[in-house]
Amino acid sequence: MAFYRLGEMNDAEKELRIAKRDMPLVAKELTKKRHTRPDDWNEQYVSLGGEDQAYAYWQDFGKLWKKADGALEWLRSIKE
């Protein structure tokens, strides 16, 4: 997101591809229309790469992605 906001699109795309490869559920969560808390949700911890991590990321940073003009569309357009 930082590279995207700075307009450094080559670096932004490179880092996004890595993030989507390593944590694909986060990108999916960010682009959902509805966000449902996982059944096993516990805000004290998250499982690396799990649905709960994706949901926690969306809770913490989803508004930033939504406010950044074109960011979610860009996120959808970048393939791993």
Buried (B, 14 or more C-beta within 10 A) or exposed (E): BEBBEEEEEEEBBEBBEEBBEEBEBBBBBBEEEEEEEBEEEEEEEBEEEBBBBBBBBBEEEBEEBEEBEEBBEBBEEBEE
